[in-house]
Amino acid sequence: MNSHSHDDFRYRARRSYVEVPERRQTQPVAIRTVSSSALFAGDNEIGIDHGGSLYRLKITRQGKLILNK
């Protein structure tokens, strides 16, 4: 049996309104882009050493990318 009352503060509807600050216009950040053909150089799988761990990036038969640790 539940011992909580619906008058309990956890069950009350939250009706507080928060003023949302106006969003600032920011410039898009340029991201360095590498084509997958240049990255894989004809292979279907590459290894990536990151922080002492080896990750494997693979191209699937459907042409999608999968990253595994």
N, CA, C, O and CB atoms as a CASP TS submission, in Angstrom:
PFRMAT TS
TARGET T0000
AUTHOR 0000-0000-0000
METHOD Language model
MODEL 1
PARENT N/A
ATOM      1  N   MET     1       0.851  -1.176   0.000  1.00  0.00           N
ATOM      2  CA  MET     1       0.000   0.000   0.000  1.00  0.00           C
ATOM      3  C   MET     1       0.897   1.241   0.000  1.00  0.00           C
ATOM      4  O   MET     1       1.925   1.279   0.676  1.00  0.00           O
ATOM      5  CB  MET     1      -0.968  -0.003   1.230  1.00  0.00           C
ATOM      6  N   ASN     2       0.497   2.231  -0.756  1.00  0.00           N
ATOM      7  CA  ASN     2       1.272   3.465  -0.861  1.00  0.00           C
ATOM      8  C   ASN     2       0.929   4.375   0.313  1.00  0.00           C
ATOM      9  O   ASN     2      -0.243   4.657   0.562  1.00  0.00           O
ATOM     10  CB  ASN     2       0.999   4.182  -2.213  1.00  0.00           C
ATOM     11  N   SER     3       1.942   4.832   1.028  1.00  0.00           N
ATOM     12  CA  SER     3       1.704   5.676   2.203  1.00  0.00           C
ATOM     13  C   SER     3       1.811   7.162   1.870  1.00  0.00           C
ATOM     14  O   SER     3       1.670   8.005   2.755  1.00  0.00           O
ATOM     15  CB  SER     3       2.692   5.327   3.310  1.00  0.00           C
ATOM     16  N   HIS     4       2.060   7.491   0.590  1.00  0.00           N
ATOM     17  CA  HIS     4       2.201   8.900   0.207  1.00  0.00           C
ATOM     18  C   HIS     4       0.845   9.501  -0.124  1.00  0.00           C
ATOM     19  O   HIS     4      -0.002   8.864  -0.751  1.00  0.00           O
ATOM     20  CB  HIS     4       3.151   9.045  -0.995  1.00  0.00           C
ATOM     21  N   SER     5       0.662  10.714   0.301  1.00  0.00           N
ATOM     22  CA  SER     5      -0.556  11.447   0.004  1.00  0.00           C
ATOM     23  C   SER     5      -0.356  12.240  -1.281  1.00  0.00           C
ATOM     24  O   SER     5       0.754  12.686  -1.572  1.00  0.00           O
ATOM     25  CB  SER     5      -0.945  12.383   1.179  1.00  0.00           C
ATOM     26  N   HIS     6      -1.412  12.413  -2.039  1.00  0.00           N
ATOM     27  CA  HIS     6      -1.310  13.230  -3.251  1.00  0.00           C
ATOM     28  C   HIS     6      -1.127  14.705  -2.913  1.00  0.00           C
ATOM     29  O   HIS     6      -0.823  15.506  -3.797  1.00  0.00           O
ATOM     30  CB  HIS     6      -2.553  13.046  -4.122  1.00  0.00           C
ATOM     31  N   ASP     7      -1.306  15.070  -1.658  1.00  0.00           N
ATOM     32  CA  ASP     7      -1.034  16.445  -1.236  1.00  0.00           C
ATOM     33  C   ASP     7       0.445  16.642  -0.940  1.00  0.00           C
ATOM     34  O   ASP     7       0.894  17.762  -0.697  1.00  0.00           O
ATOM     35  CB  ASP     7      -1.869  16.802  -0.003  1.00  0.00           C
ATOM     36  N   ASP     8       1.193  15.557  -0.962  1.00  0.00           N
ATOM     37  CA  ASP     8       2.629  15.605  -0.722  1.00  0.00           C
ATOM     38  C   ASP     8       3.285  16.490  -1.784  1.00  0.00           C
ATOM     39  O   ASP     8       2.848  16.500  -2.935  1.00  0.00           O
ATOM     40  CB  ASP     8       3.245  14.172  -0.734  1.00  0.00           C
ATOM     41  N   PHE     9       4.317  17.225  -1.412  1.00  0.00           N
ATOM     42  CA  PHE     9       4.958  18.173  -2.323  1.00  0.00           C
ATOM     43  C   PHE     9       5.494  17.508  -3.589  1.00  0.00           C
ATOM     44  O   PHE     9       5.596  18.172  -4.620  1.00  0.00           O
ATOM     45  CB  PHE     9       6.085  18.884  -1.610  1.00  0.00           C
ATOM     46  N   ARG    10       5.838  16.228  -3.547  1.00  0.00           N
ATOM     47  CA  ARG    10       6.387  15.549  -4.724  1.00  0.00           C
ATOM     48  C   ARG    10       5.334  15.324  -5.794  1.00  0.00           C
ATOM     49  O   ARG    10       5.672  15.120  -6.960  1.00  0.00           O
ATOM     50  CB  ARG    10       6.999  14.221  -4.326  1.00  0.00           C
ATOM     51  N   TYR    11       4.058  15.357  -5.415  1.00  0.00           N
ATOM     52  CA  TYR    11       2.983  15.077  -6.368  1.00  0.00           C
ATOM     53  C   TYR    11       2.300  16.343  -6.867  1.00  0.00           C
ATOM     54  O   TYR    11       1.445  16.267  -7.749  1.00  0.00           O
ATOM     55  CB  TYR    11       1.958  14.167  -5.734  1.00  0.00           C
ATOM     56  N   ARG    12       2.650  17.489  -6.334  1.00  0.00           N
ATOM     57  CA  ARG    12       2.027  18.732  -6.766  1.00  0.00           C
ATOM     58  C   ARG    12       2.535  19.121  -8.137  1.00  0.00           C
ATOM     59  O   ARG    12       3.701  18.895  -8.462  1.00  0.00           O
ATOM     60  CB  ARG    12       2.294  19.854  -5.762  1.00  0.00           C
ATOM     61  N   ALA    13       1.681  19.693  -8.926  1.00  0.00           N
ATOM     62  CA  ALA    13       2.077  20.175 -10.253  1.00  0.00           C
ATOM     63  C   ALA    13       3.029  21.351 -10.089  1.00  0.00           C
ATOM     64  O   ALA    13       2.832  22.213  -9.233  1.00  0.00           O
ATOM     65  CB  ALA    13       0.832  20.587 -11.100  1.00  0.00           C
ATOM     66  N   ARG    14       4.032  21.369 -10.896  1.00  0.00           N
ATOM     67  CA  ARG    14       4.995  22.464 -10.851  1.00  0.00           C
ATOM     68  C   ARG    14       4.472  23.591 -11.746  1.00  0.00           C
ATOM     69  O   ARG    14       4.320  23.425 -12.956  1.00  0.00           O
ATOM     70  CB  ARG    14       6.428  21.988 -11.308  1.00  0.00           C
ATOM     71  N   ARG    15       4.206  24.719 -11.131  1.00  0.00           N
ATOM     72  CA  ARG    15       3.630  25.829 -11.881  1.00  0.00           C
ATOM     73  C   ARG    15       4.528  27.051 -11.889  1.00  0.00           C
ATOM     74  O   ARG    15       4.080  28.147 -12.225  1.00  0.00           O
ATOM     75  CB  ARG    15       2.288  26.194 -11.311  1.00  0.00           C
ATOM     76  N   SER    16       5.761  26.883 -11.532  1.00  0.00           N
ATOM     77  CA  SER    16       6.658  28.030 -11.533  1.00  0.00           C
ATOM     78  C   SER    16       7.085  28.326 -12.967  1.00  0.00           C
ATOM     79  O   SER    16       7.369  27.414 -13.743  1.00  0.00           O
ATOM     80  CB  SER    16       7.896  27.771 -10.628  1.00  0.00           C
ATOM     81  N   TYR    17       7.124  29.568 -13.298  1.00  0.00           N
ATOM     82  CA  TYR    17       7.522  29.993 -14.630  1.00  0.00           C
ATOM     83  C   TYR    17       8.925  30.564 -14.564  1.00  0.00           C
ATOM     84  O   TYR    17       9.231  31.403 -13.716  1.00  0.00           O
ATOM     85  CB  TYR    17       6.530  31.030 -15.208  1.00  0.00           C
ATOM     86  N   VAL    18       9.760  30.105 -15.456  1.00  0.00           N
ATOM     87  CA  VAL    18      11.143  30.549 -15.487  1.00  0.00           C
ATOM     88  C   VAL    18      11.335  31.372 -16.743  1.00  0.00           C
ATOM     89  O   VAL    18      10.960  30.955 -17.838  1.00  0.00           O
ATOM     90  CB  VAL    18      12.135  29.346 -15.439  1.00  0.00           C
ATOM     91  N   GLU    19      11.917  32.532 -16.578  1.00  0.00           N
ATOM     92  CA  GLU    19      12.185  33.381 -17.733  1.00  0.00           C
ATOM     93  C   GLU    19      13.374  32.811 -18.490  1.00  0.00           C
ATOM     94  O   GLU    19      14.437  32.583 -17.913  1.00  0.00           O
ATOM     95  CB  GLU    19      12.452  34.854 -17.304  1.00  0.00           C
ATOM     96  N   VAL    20      13.189  32.582 -19.783  1.00  0.00           N
ATOM     97  CA  VAL    20      14.239  32.011 -20.617  1.00  0.00           C
ATOM     98  C   VAL    20      15.069  33.148 -21.191  1.00  0.00           C
ATOM     99  O   VAL    20      14.523  34.063 -21.808  1.00  0.00           O
ATOM    100  CB  VAL    20      13.644  31.124 -21.752  1.00  0.00           C
ATOM    101  N   PRO    21      16.391  33.100 -20.994  1.00  0.00           N
ATOM    102  CA  PRO    21      17.224  34.178 -21.539  1.00  0.00           C
ATOM    103  C   PRO    21      17.222  34.150 -23.064  1.00  0.00           C
ATOM    104  O   PRO    21      17.062  33.098 -23.684  1.00  0.00           O
ATOM    105  CB  PRO    21      18.666  34.064 -21.011  1.00  0.00           C
ATOM    106  N   GLU    22      17.402  35.313 -23.644  1.00  0.00           N
ATOM    107  CA  GLU    22      17.437  35.432 -25.101  1.00  0.00           C
ATOM    108  C   GLU    22      18.688  34.764 -25.655  1.00  0.00           C
ATOM    109  O   GLU    22      19.770  34.895 -25.081  1.00  0.00           O
ATOM    110  CB  GLU    22      17.384  36.911 -25.528  1.00  0.00           C
ATOM    111  N   ARG    23      18.547  34.056 -26.759  1.00  0.00           N
ATOM    112  CA  ARG    23      19.696  33.379 -27.362  1.00  0.00           C
ATOM    113  C   ARG    23      20.555  34.385 -28.104  1.00  0.00           C
ATOM    114  O   ARG    23      20.054  35.253 -28.819  1.00  0.00           O
ATOM    115  CB  ARG    23      19.238  32.256 -28.317  1.00  0.00           C
ATOM    116  N   ARG    24      21.865  34.248 -27.916  1.00  0.00           N
ATOM    117  CA  ARG    24      22.807  35.103 -28.618  1.00  0.00           C
ATOM    118  C   ARG    24      23.134  34.497 -29.971  1.00  0.00           C
ATOM    119  O   ARG    24      23.216  33.276 -30.110  1.00  0.00           O
ATOM    120  CB  ARG    24      24.086  35.308 -27.789  1.00  0.00           C
ATOM    121  N   GLN    25      23.317  35.337 -30.951  1.00  0.00           N
ATOM    122  CA  GLN    25      23.734  34.884 -32.271  1.00  0.00           C
ATOM    123  C   GLN    25      25.228  34.587 -32.221  1.00  0.00           C
ATOM    124  O   GLN    25      26.024  35.461 -31.880  1.00  0.00           O
ATOM    125  CB  GLN    25      23.405  35.948 -33.369  1.00  0.00           C
ATOM    126  N   THR    26      25.609  33.363 -32.559  1.00  0.00           N
ATOM    127  CA  THR    26      27.018  32.992 -32.547  1.00  0.00           C
ATOM    128  C   THR    26      27.443  32.581 -33.943  1.00  0.00           C
ATOM    129  O   THR    26      26.629  32.135 -34.752  1.00  0.00           O
ATOM    130  CB  THR    26      27.284  31.854 -31.540  1.00  0.00           C
ATOM    131  N   GLN    27      28.707  32.735 -34.207  1.00  0.00           N
ATOM    132  CA  GLN    27      29.266  32.334 -35.489  1.00  0.00           C
ATOM    133  C   GLN    27      29.491  30.830 -35.483  1.00  0.00           C
ATOM    134  O   GLN    27      29.943  30.280 -34.479  1.00  0.00           O
ATOM    135  CB  GLN    27      30.588  33.088 -35.782  1.00  0.00           C
ATOM    136  N   PRO    28      29.179  30.150 -36.595  1.00  0.00           N
ATOM    137  CA  PRO    28      29.444  28.710 -36.651  1.00  0.00           C
ATOM    138  C   PRO    28      30.938  28.427 -36.575  1.00  0.00           C
ATOM    139  O   PRO    28      31.750  29.163 -37.134  1.00  0.00           O
ATOM    140  CB  PRO    28      28.859  28.105 -37.935  1.00  0.00           C
ATOM    141  N   VAL    29      31.287  27.357 -35.882  1.00  0.00           N
ATOM    142  CA  VAL    29      32.676  26.972 -35.712  1.00  0.00           C
ATOM    143  C   VAL    29      33.068  26.058 -36.865  1.00  0.00           C
ATOM    144  O   VAL    29      32.351  25.111 -37.188  1.00  0.00           O
ATOM    145  CB  VAL    29      32.903  26.276 -34.339  1.00  0.00           C
ATOM    146  N   ALA    30      34.200  26.344 -37.480  1.00  0.00           N
ATOM    147  CA  ALA    30      34.687  25.512 -38.580  1.00  0.00           C
ATOM    148  C   ALA    30      35.193  24.186 -38.018  1.00  0.00           C
ATOM    149  O   ALA    30      35.975  24.165 -37.067  1.00  0.00           O
ATOM    150  CB  ALA    30      35.813  26.241 -39.379  1.00  0.00           C
ATOM    151  N   ILE    31      34.750  23.101 -38.602  1.00  0.00           N
ATOM    152  CA  ILE    31      35.158  21.768 -38.164  1.00  0.00           C
ATOM    153  C   ILE    31      36.067  21.184 -39.229  1.00  0.00           C
ATOM    154  O   ILE    31      35.737  21.188 -40.415  1.00  0.00           O
ATOM    155  CB  ILE    31      33.922  20.842 -37.907  1.00  0.00           C
ATOM    156  N   ARG    32      37.211  20.682 -38.795  1.00  0.00           N
ATOM    157  CA  ARG    32      38.137  20.039 -39.726  1.00  0.00           C
ATOM    158  C   ARG    32      37.462  18.789 -40.267  1.00  0.00           C
ATOM    159  O   ARG    32      36.983  17.957 -39.496  1.00  0.00           O
ATOM    160  CB  ARG    32      39.505  19.692 -39.034  1.00  0.00           C
ATOM    161  N   THR    33      37.421  18.651 -41.590  1.00  0.00           N
ATOM    162  CA  THR    33      36.744  17.532 -42.241  1.00  0.00           C
ATOM    163  C   THR    33      37.740  16.694 -43.021  1.00  0.00           C
ATOM    164  O   THR    33      38.572  17.219 -43.760  1.00  0.00           O
ATOM    165  CB  THR    33      35.630  18.035 -43.168  1.00  0.00           C
ATOM    166  N   VAL    34      37.641  15.367 -42.844  1.00  0.00           N
ATOM    167  CA  VAL    34      38.490  14.418 -43.565  1.00  0.00           C
ATOM    168  C   VAL    34      37.555  13.457 -44.282  1.00  0.00           C
ATOM    169  O   VAL    34      36.652  12.902 -43.656  1.00  0.00           O
ATOM    170  CB  VAL    34      39.485  13.651 -42.593  1.00  0.00           C
ATOM    171  N   SER    35      37.749  13.245 -45.577  1.00  0.00           N
ATOM    172  CA  SER    35      36.887  12.313 -46.302  1.00  0.00           C
ATOM    173  C   SER    35      37.202  10.890 -45.860  1.00  0.00           C
ATOM    174  O   SER    35      38.343  10.567 -45.530  1.00  0.00           O
ATOM    175  CB  SER    35      37.068  12.464 -47.838  1.00  0.00           C
ATOM    176  N   SER    36      36.176  10.044 -45.860  1.00  0.00           N
ATOM    177  CA  SER    36      36.386   8.663 -45.442  1.00  0.00           C
ATOM    178  C   SER    36      37.303   7.925 -46.410  1.00  0.00           C
ATOM    179  O   SER    36      38.044   7.033 -45.996  1.00  0.00           O
ATOM    180  CB  SER    36      35.049   7.935 -45.328  1.00  0.00           C
ATOM    181  N   SER    37      37.266   8.280 -47.683  1.00  0.00           N
ATOM    182  CA  SER    37      38.153   7.616 -48.646  1.00  0.00           C
ATOM    183  C   SER    37      39.616   7.943 -48.353  1.00  0.00           C
ATOM    184  O   SER    37      40.481   7.083 -48.517  1.00  0.00           O
ATOM    185  CB  SER    37      37.797   8.034 -50.086  1.00  0.00           C
ATOM    186  N   ALA    38      39.904   9.163 -47.925  1.00  0.00           N
ATOM    187  CA  ALA    38      41.277   9.518 -47.559  1.00  0.00           C
ATOM    188  C   ALA    38      41.662   8.861 -46.238  1.00  0.00           C
ATOM    189  O   ALA    38      42.812   8.460 -46.059  1.00  0.00           O
ATOM    190  CB  ALA    38      41.435  11.050 -47.459  1.00  0.00           C
ATOM    191  N   LEU    39      40.729   8.748 -45.328  1.00  0.00           N
ATOM    192  CA  LEU    39      40.999   8.171 -44.018  1.00  0.00           C
ATOM    193  C   LEU    39      41.246   6.670 -44.099  1.00  0.00           C
ATOM    194  O   LEU    39      42.171   6.158 -43.468  1.00  0.00           O
ATOM    195  CB  LEU    39      39.846   8.455 -43.077  1.00  0.00           C
ATOM    196  N   PHE    40      40.427   5.964 -44.869  1.00  0.00           N
ATOM    197  CA  PHE    40      40.550   4.515 -44.968  1.00  0.00           C
ATOM    198  C   PHE    40      41.554   4.072 -46.034  1.00  0.00           C
ATOM    199  O   PHE    40      42.090   2.968 -45.943  1.00  0.00           O
ATOM    200  CB  PHE    40      39.202   3.912 -45.264  1.00  0.00           C
ATOM    201  N   ALA    41      41.818   4.898 -47.031  1.00  0.00           N
ATOM    202  CA  ALA    41      42.796   4.618 -48.092  1.00  0.00           C
ATOM    203  C   ALA    41      42.618   3.214 -48.685  1.00  0.00           C
ATOM    204  O   ALA    41      43.585   2.465 -48.825  1.00  0.00           O
ATOM    205  CB  ALA    41      44.220   4.770 -47.544  1.00  0.00           C
ATOM    206  N   GLY    42      41.366   2.865 -49.034  1.00  0.00           N
ATOM    207  CA  GLY    42      41.101   1.583 -49.672  1.00  0.00           C
ATOM    208  C   GLY    42      40.810   0.435 -48.724  1.00  0.00           C
ATOM    209  O   GLY    42      40.338  -0.610 -49.170  1.00  0.00           O
ATOM    210  N   ASP    43      41.071   0.587 -47.443  1.00  0.00           N
ATOM    211  CA  ASP    43      40.775  -0.466 -46.460  1.00  0.00           C
ATOM    212  C   ASP    43      39.341  -0.307 -45.958  1.00  0.00           C
ATOM    213  O   ASP    43      38.711   0.728 -46.175  1.00  0.00           O
ATOM    214  CB  ASP    43      41.780  -0.415 -45.266  1.00  0.00           C
ATOM    215  N   ASN    44      38.833  -1.337 -45.287  1.00  0.00           N
ATOM    216  CA  ASN    44      37.491  -1.269 -44.704  1.00  0.00           C
ATOM    217  C   ASN    44      37.516  -1.068 -43.195  1.00  0.00           C
ATOM    218  O   ASN    44      36.468  -0.912 -42.569  1.00  0.00           O
ATOM    219  CB  ASN    44      36.724  -2.529 -45.031  1.00  0.00           C
ATOM    220  N   GLU    45      38.712  -1.072 -42.609  1.00  0.00           N
ATOM    221  CA  GLU    45      38.834  -0.929 -41.160  1.00  0.00           C
ATOM    222  C   GLU    45      40.139  -0.221 -40.836  1.00  0.00           C
ATOM    223  O   GLU    45      41.174  -0.477 -41.452  1.00  0.00           O
ATOM    224  CB  GLU    45      38.767  -2.310 -40.454  1.00  0.00           C
ATOM    225  N   ILE    46      40.071   0.689 -39.842  1.00  0.00           N
ATOM    226  CA  ILE    46      41.284   1.355 -39.354  1.00  0.00           C
ATOM    227  C   ILE    46      41.279   1.319 -37.837  1.00  0.00           C
ATOM    228  O   ILE    46      40.224   1.175 -37.221  1.00  0.00           O
ATOM    229  CB  ILE    46      41.376   2.825 -39.873  1.00  0.00           C
ATOM    230  N   GLY    47      42.447   1.448 -37.235  1.00  0.00           N
ATOM    231  CA  GLY    47      42.586   1.527 -35.790  1.00  0.00           C
ATOM    232  C   GLY    47      42.845   2.959 -35.382  1.00  0.00           C
ATOM    233  O   GLY    47      43.574   3.685 -36.058  1.00  0.00           O
ATOM    234  N   ILE    48      42.249   3.363 -34.281  1.00  0.00           N
ATOM    235  CA  ILE    48      42.439   4.709 -33.745  1.00  0.00           C
ATOM    236  C   ILE    48      42.921   4.563 -32.310  1.00  0.00           C
ATOM    237  O   ILE    48      42.225   3.983 -31.477  1.00  0.00           O
ATOM    238  CB  ILE    48      41.115   5.560 -33.823  1.00  0.00           C
ATOM    239  N   ASP    49      44.105   5.084 -32.016  1.00  0.00           N
ATOM    240  CA  ASP    49      44.648   5.085 -30.659  1.00  0.00           C
ATOM    241  C   ASP    49      44.179   6.369 -29.984  1.00  0.00           C
ATOM    242  O   ASP    49      44.536   7.468 -30.407  1.00  0.00           O
ATOM    243  CB  ASP    49      46.225   4.976 -30.659  1.00  0.00           C
ATOM    244  N   HIS    50      43.376   6.221 -28.930  1.00  0.00           N
ATOM    245  CA  HIS    50      42.847   7.385 -28.220  1.00  0.00           C
ATOM    246  C   HIS    50      42.977   7.166 -26.724  1.00  0.00           C
ATOM    247  O   HIS    50      42.332   6.282 -26.160  1.00  0.00           O
ATOM    248  CB  HIS    50      41.371   7.649 -28.604  1.00  0.00           C
ATOM    249  N   GLY    51      43.800   7.958 -26.094  1.00  0.00           N
ATOM    250  CA  GLY    51      43.963   7.883 -24.638  1.00  0.00           C
ATOM    251  C   GLY    51      44.455   6.533 -24.161  1.00  0.00           C
ATOM    252  O   GLY    51      44.085   6.084 -23.076  1.00  0.00           O
ATOM    253  N   GLY    52      45.290   5.875 -24.963  1.00  0.00           N
ATOM    254  CA  GLY    52      45.831   4.589 -24.571  1.00  0.00           C
ATOM    255  C   GLY    52      44.925   3.409 -24.891  1.00  0.00           C
ATOM    256  O   GLY    52      45.286   2.267 -24.610  1.00  0.00           O
ATOM    257  N   SER    53      43.757   3.661 -25.473  1.00  0.00           N
ATOM    258  CA  SER    53      42.842   2.593 -25.879  1.00  0.00           C
ATOM    259  C   SER    53      42.802   2.523 -27.400  1.00  0.00           C
ATOM    260  O   SER    53      42.949   3.536 -28.084  1.00  0.00           O
ATOM    261  CB  SER    53      41.413   2.826 -25.299  1.00  0.00           C
ATOM    262  N   LEU    54      42.603   1.319 -27.916  1.00  0.00           N
ATOM    263  CA  LEU    54      42.508   1.127 -29.355  1.00  0.00           C
ATOM    264  C   LEU    54      41.046   1.019 -29.753  1.00  0.00           C
ATOM    265  O   LEU    54      40.316   0.171 -29.239  1.00  0.00           O
ATOM    266  CB  LEU    54      43.290  -0.129 -29.800  1.00  0.00           C
ATOM    267  N   TYR    55      40.623   1.873 -30.662  1.00  0.00           N
ATOM    268  CA  TYR    55      39.278   1.844 -31.212  1.00  0.00           C
ATOM    269  C   TYR    55      39.376   1.387 -32.664  1.00  0.00           C
ATOM    270  O   TYR    55      40.361   1.674 -33.344  1.00  0.00           O
ATOM    271  CB  TYR    55      38.583   3.244 -31.100  1.00  0.00           C
ATOM    272  N   ARG    56      38.352   0.676 -33.135  1.00  0.00           N
ATOM    273  CA  ARG    56      38.313   0.217 -34.518  1.00  0.00           C
ATOM    274  C   ARG    56      37.152   0.898 -35.224  1.00  0.00           C
ATOM    275  O   ARG    56      36.010   0.827 -34.771  1.00  0.00           O
ATOM    276  CB  ARG    56      38.180  -1.331 -34.595  1.00  0.00           C
ATOM    277  N   LEU    57      37.453   1.558 -36.335  1.00  0.00           N
ATOM    278  CA  LEU    57      36.429   2.198 -37.153  1.00  0.00           C
ATOM    279  C   LEU    57      36.278   1.383 -38.417  1.00  0.00           C
ATOM    280  O   LEU    57      37.237   1.203 -39.166  1.00  0.00           O
ATOM    281  CB  LEU    57      36.789   3.686 -37.477  1.00  0.00           C
ATOM    282  N   LYS    58      35.055   0.882 -38.659  1.00  0.00           N
ATOM    283  CA  LYS    58      34.813  -0.026 -39.776  1.00  0.00           C
ATOM    284  C   LYS    58      33.751   0.525 -40.707  1.00  0.00           C
ATOM    285  O   LYS    58      32.830   1.220 -40.277  1.00  0.00           O
ATOM    286  CB  LYS    58      34.399  -1.400 -39.267  1.00  0.00           C
ATOM    287  N   ILE    59      33.888   0.208 -41.996  1.00  0.00           N
ATOM    288  CA  ILE    59      32.848   0.484 -42.977  1.00  0.00           C
ATOM    289  C   ILE    59      32.055  -0.810 -43.157  1.00  0.00           C
ATOM    290  O   ILE    59      32.637  -1.851 -43.463  1.00  0.00           O
ATOM    291  CB  ILE    59      33.455   0.996 -44.351  1.00  0.00           C
ATOM    292  N   THR    60      30.742  -0.758 -42.972  1.00  0.00           N
ATOM    293  CA  THR    60      29.900  -1.939 -43.117  1.00  0.00           C
ATOM    294  C   THR    60      29.603  -2.195 -44.591  1.00  0.00           C
ATOM    295  O   THR    60      29.924  -1.378 -45.454  1.00  0.00           O
ATOM    296  CB  THR    60      28.590  -1.773 -42.325  1.00  0.00           C
ATOM    297  N   ARG    61      28.986  -3.341 -44.864  1.00  0.00           N
ATOM    298  CA  ARG    61      28.586  -3.669 -46.246  1.00  0.00           C
ATOM    299  C   ARG    61      27.580  -2.677 -46.792  1.00  0.00           C
ATOM    300  O   ARG    61      27.501  -2.463 -48.002  1.00  0.00           O
ATOM    301  CB  ARG    61      27.998  -5.076 -46.311  1.00  0.00           C
ATOM    302  N   GLN    62      26.803  -2.065 -45.892  1.00  0.00           N
ATOM    303  CA  GLN    62      25.824  -1.062 -46.300  1.00  0.00           C
ATOM    304  C   GLN    62      26.423   0.335 -46.437  1.00  0.00           C
ATOM    305  O   GLN    62      25.722   1.291 -46.769  1.00  0.00           O
ATOM    306  CB  GLN    62      24.692  -1.026 -45.309  1.00  0.00           C
ATOM    307  N   GLY    63      27.748   0.446 -46.174  1.00  0.00           N
ATOM    308  CA  GLY    63      28.433   1.740 -46.326  1.00  0.00           C
ATOM    309  C   GLY    63      28.342   2.636 -45.112  1.00  0.00           C
ATOM    310  O   GLY    63      28.671   3.819 -45.200  1.00  0.00           O
ATOM    311  N   LYS    64      27.908   2.113 -43.987  1.00  0.00           N
ATOM    312  CA  LYS    64      27.841   2.908 -42.751  1.00  0.00           C
ATOM    313  C   LYS    64      29.116   2.713 -41.954  1.00  0.00           C
ATOM    314  O   LYS    64      29.875   1.774 -42.191  1.00  0.00           O
ATOM    315  CB  LYS    64      26.605   2.517 -41.897  1.00  0.00           C
ATOM    316  N   LEU    65      29.343   3.616 -41.000  1.00  0.00           N
ATOM    317  CA  LEU    65      30.521   3.547 -40.141  1.00  0.00           C
ATOM    318  C   LEU    65      30.149   3.033 -38.761  1.00  0.00           C
ATOM    319  O   LEU    65      29.125   3.424 -38.202  1.00  0.00           O
ATOM    320  CB  LEU    65      31.189   4.919 -40.031  1.00  0.00           C
ATOM    321  N   ILE    66      30.988   2.152 -38.209  1.00  0.00           N
ATOM    322  CA  ILE    66      30.795   1.644 -36.852  1.00  0.00           C
ATOM    323  C   ILE    66      32.110   1.796 -36.103  1.00  0.00           C
ATOM    324  O   ILE    66      33.170   1.418 -36.602  1.00  0.00           O
ATOM    325  CB  ILE    66      30.316   0.150 -36.859  1.00  0.00           C
ATOM    326  N   LEU    67      32.029   2.358 -34.892  1.00  0.00           N
ATOM    327  CA  LEU    67      33.196   2.541 -34.039  1.00  0.00           C
ATOM    328  C   LEU    67      33.073   1.597 -32.847  1.00  0.00           C
ATOM    329  O   LEU    67      32.093   1.654 -32.103  1.00  0.00           O
ATOM    330  CB  LEU    67      33.329   4.028 -33.571  1.00  0.00           C
ATOM    331  N   ASN    68      34.071   0.725 -32.664  1.00  0.00           N
ATOM    332  CA  ASN    68      34.097  -0.226 -31.539  1.00  0.00           C
ATOM    333  C   ASN    68      35.352   0.007 -30.715  1.00  0.00           C
ATOM    334  O   ASN    68      36.393   0.408 -31.234  1.00  0.00           O
ATOM    335  CB  ASN    68      34.044  -1.703 -32.045  1.00  0.00           C
ATOM    336  N   LYS    69      35.232  -0.249 -29.434  1.00  0.00           N
ATOM    337  CA  LYS    69      36.402  -0.181 -28.546  1.00  0.00           C
ATOM    338  C   LYS    69      37.003  -1.541 -28.437  1.00  0.00           C
ATOM    339  O   LYS    69      38.001  -1.721 -27.739  1.00  0.00           O
ATOM    340  CB  LYS    69      36.034   0.357 -27.148  1.00  0.00           C
TER
END
